[in-house]
Amino acid sequence: MTRRLLLSYLSLILLVLLALEVPFGYVYARGELSRLSHAVGQGAAGLSELCEDKIEHSRTADIPALARSYARSTGSRVVVTDRDGVVLTDTRTTALSAGQDWSARPDIAAALHSRPASGTVRDTTTGAEAFYTTVPGTSGDTVRCAVRVAYPLTALNERVHHAWVALAGAGLGVLAAVAMIGFALARWITRPVRALEHATAQLAEGRLTDPPDTSLGPPELRRLAASFTHTAARLQHLLRAQEAFASEASHQLKTPLTALRLRLENFEPHLHPRARPGLDAALGEVERLSRMVQGLLALARLENSATTPESADLDAVVADRAAMWAAFAAEQDVDFLVTGPDAGHVWAVPGGLEQIIDNLLSNALRVSPPGSLITLARAHGPHGPELHVIDQGPGMTETARRRAFDRFWRACDTPDDGTGLGLTMVQQFTRAAGGEVTLHPAPGGGLAAVVRLRQSPGSADQRTPMTLRGAAFRPWVS
């Protein structure tokens, strides 16, 4: 942000300098040329009067000396022709130019017709640019001679060049001063912004240890820092209150639920056999309520804590959970297949992969009929590793798949022992690690849950498919 502010200051000043200095430089150059033109024109007019007077009194021999004297004093080149355009004298190459006919030259022809001419020309001998003025020497209406004075523009060009250099130096000096002032100003403005950014990053991690200084920067940013500090303090207080509530609720609710379950079980020896189904149903509801409380507390802890994803070995977690669930599947006469290439390491919150796999397999096993197959497949998707849990149960409609991740939502044909929190927890754990989970109809019937994860540094190789069965094991899931 400091760099962008500084660039904006310098860009604005550069535009102002260009708008001021470039026109000034052109005006200065044109003014110097105009002064030179005026001075050369006046000198040429005075010289032409003297030359006309010499010719009128038949003193033509004095013209070369007069022209050389003027050329030495002004540093110019002087050419004088008679009324026919024949060169009488040329201060540069008198011996070669005298007697030549210049009447065809445009400026000489114009002067011989009483029309002064001026312009710039490049000297063929030296290659230097020169400014010339050609004026007639007249007496009344009679033109007796033409005087051409050419003044080299080397000195003028040097003065203009020095002026441009001075303007550029002044501009660079102004830019340097603005850069120093702008840098200090930008740092002053952005310092509270950087402090707010640092504080926001800390708050996102769950705890604000370095609140922004409310005495730095412009008044608007100081007020913003004070408001942010107040909001962050209140938010931290609310988060601590929610965490304390979740912890206390977890401890306080377990005790009465356990006591209720024990009391119900103590009724069993004293109940009539016809009342046993009602007791079993009550115990089932207590167990379901206990799982629901644990699920809600797990969700609350996940949502209220800023858990940083860590690199986890997806293949090791899959192998561990598959070994446990294979035994549970064998109890219900359901085959359990783990297939696909090794996925390597992925990003996941601590314990999140285990919860994702447990909940998906629990849901799949709950709806799988005996003799069917549950597939736990790993795949490499276009955006990273994927985990597929595919069952051969009744499947779900499109509407049901859209609502399946809502809290406490259960399909009408779902067994009564579910809580409606399993898929919600899967979605929360997946999103906390930057992934996504979706539900699709499985080929041939059933449901396919696809968990897309982000790859983390690690290695992957190929693993052959295998079918697992084992002893009974029942881990807790919602």
Secondary structure, 3 states (H helix, E strand, C coil): CHHHHHHHHHHHHHHHHHHHHHHHHHHHHHHHHHHHHHHHHHHHHHHHHHHHHHHHCCCHHHHHHHHHHHHHHHCCEEEEEECCCEEEEECCCHHHHCCCECCCCHHHHHHHCCCCEEEEEECCCCCCEEEEEEEEEEECCEEEEEEEEEEECHHHHHHHHHHHHHHHHHHHHHHHHHHHHHHHHHHHHHHHHHHHHHHHHHHHCCCCCCCCCCCCCCHHHHHHHHHHHHHHHHHHHHHHHHHHHHHHHHHHHHHHHHHHHHHHHHCHHHCCHHHHHHHHHHHHHHHHHHHHHHHHHHHHHHHHCCCCCEEEEHHHHHHHHHHHHHHHHHHCCCEEEEECCCCCEEEECCCHHHHHHHHHHHHHHHHCCCCCEEEEEEEEECCEEEEEEECCCCCCCHHHHHHCCCCCCCCCCCCCCCCCCHHHHHHHHHHHCCCEEEEEECCCCCEEEEEECCECCCCCCCCCCEEECCCCCCCCCC
